Amino acid sequence: MTDIHLPLDRSAGRLAAQIAAGFRAAVRSGRLTAGTRLPSSRDLARDLDVSRGVVVAAYEQLTAEGFLIARRGDGTRIAPLARPDEAAARPRQGAPVRPDGAPAPLPYDLTPGRPDLAAFPRERWIAAARAALRTLPNDALGYPDAAGVPALRAELAGYLGRVRAAHADPARVVVMNGVAHGLSALLAMLRDAGHRELAVEDPTSARQLPMMETAGLRLARVPVDAEGLDVAALARSGARAVLVTPAHQYPTGVVLSPARRAELIAWVRDVDGLILEDDYDAEFRYDRDPVGCLQGVDPDRVVLLGSVSKSLAPALRLGWAVAPPSVAGRLGEHRARTDLGAPVLEQHALTEFLRGGGYDRHLRTMRRRYRARRDALAGALAAHLPDARVHGVSAGIHLYVELPAGCDEDEVVARAAREGVAVTGARSLWSPGRAAAAPPALVLGYAGLSETRLVKAAELLGQAVTHGAGG
Ligand SMILES: Cc1ncc(COP(=O)(O)O)c(C=O)c1O
């Protein structure tokens, strides 16, 4: 049933006409679309505090005009022929629009940062959500513990200890709305604690850069080489806090070497600082042993940030921070002061999903699927783009592809789009100072396309690069 905002001017009288006019305006602006079911005349009359006869008169008028269709047993709906004004309905940029209002993606979408959304375990998630809802006592539907419901924090502590070798007990775990939320909250805390600078890898994630840039801290961009973050350069930066992706550097895919891990831990102890460990795609490892998280090495100096965005779906906006107890306490207070905590039903659904083994099962399936996709894309790139250098293949759900020297990155991205392939250039991920010297490169997300489509995408991309290089 649709809840609709219909402002009425009671002093102006003619309430039925006002209601009818309100519905017409809502249809014209696209707020109400064909097929939408309207409230019963009784419910709407109660909501608007008018007599039922007023609403019945308005509905009859609109039905006579063809705006509404009333069917016994099906209530009253907006008629299929009721069209919004063209200007209101026209999609921006003329792109096709899907039922959820977003523009339709290109046929071969290699945008990074998304898992295979078609593989979201809808049925098992519904079962977990149903089980949670069936068993939750009524008082669990009040405001939650802002740090996260205890049952989820306990499940996450067990999972992260088992799978990521994290030093996690429920008191250290705070539920956040994804890595991004954890990062923003931690940056606010660092600023309040007197930090002036944050060090971050160069290149880094385009999604996270704006959060860092608005946090009121000076950003010290630290280069990444074949061993990962350059810790000597970090030490020269003067920062006492660093955001780092040790398990699979974003976007280059480099794994922080054992020597650099040791240097980084020595650095953080030396400066009495804090490491923010972004473990964004740690679930997916293919050709190498999983590397335990840094947090497990020094749990009092490292905050582990993770989420279900790559393992299940970014739409859930569910993640965690595993932090030293004092930091975890302040994160919980931050949530209590700023948003009163994460949605409770989703937290309990994830708890059920973890507890019942659904999460592990889903990850096993996805690891197999992504490995096959990774193989297909890497193989097709070798065939169609033999002069490109492909990095970061052993883990995650994207590849970092250095284009042949002389390629114009923007030109390749634009040409690929004309061929129906959405790819992302890497230049904007570098600091302005290093972007000019960085080789042209693409970040290719492969999680969402079948092997056949990945091979085709690589072929089309190969053509775009050949033309982009002027060949
Ligand atoms: C490297 C990296 N970390 C974290 C995030 C944000 O993840 P979340 O959805 O958990 O906030 C992104 C988003 O794309 C990312 O690229």
The ligand as an SDF file (V2000), in Angstrom:
LIG
                    3D

 16 16  0  0  0  0  0  0  0  0999 V2000
   39.8610   -0.3100   -1.2210 C   0  0  0  0  0  0  0  0  0  0  0  0
   38.4720   -0.1120   -0.7210 C   0  0  0  0  0  0  0  0  0  0  0  0
   38.2040   -0.2670    0.5680 N   0  0  0  0  0  0  0  0  0  0  0  0
   36.9530   -0.0730    1.0470 C   0  0  0  0  0  0  0  0  0  0  0  0
   35.9150    0.3200    0.2360 C   0  0  0  0  0  0  0  0  0  0  0  0
   34.5630    0.6200    0.8170 C   0  0  0  0  0  0  0  0  0  0  0  0
   33.9490   -0.5150    1.2060 O   0  0  0  0  0  0  0  0  0  0  0  0
   32.6290   -0.5650    2.0680 P   0  0  0  0  0  0  0  0  0  0  0  0
   31.5190   -0.8770    1.1310 O   0  0  0  0  0  0  0  0  0  0  0  0
   32.8950   -1.6570    3.0380 O   0  0  0  0  0  0  0  0  0  0  0  0
   32.4200    0.7540    2.7510 O   0  0  0  0  0  0  0  0  0  0  0  0
   36.1340    0.4490   -1.1150 C   0  0  0  0  0  0  0  0  0  0  0  0
   35.0110    0.7920   -2.0040 C   0  0  0  0  0  0  0  0  0  0  0  0
   35.0130    0.6150   -3.1660 O   0  0  0  0  0  0  0  0  0  0  0  0
   37.4340    0.2450   -1.6030 C   0  0  0  0  0  0  0  0  0  0  0  0
   37.7070    0.4020   -2.9040 O   0  0  0  0  0  0  0  0  0  0  0  0
  1  2  1  0
  2  3  1  0
  2 15  2  0
  3  4  2  0
  4  5  1  0
  5  6  1  0
  5 12  2  0
  6  7  1  0
  7  8  1  0
  8  9  2  0
  8 10  1  0
  8 11  1  0
 12 13  1  0
 12 15  1  0
 13 14  2  0
 15 16  1  0
M  END
$$$$
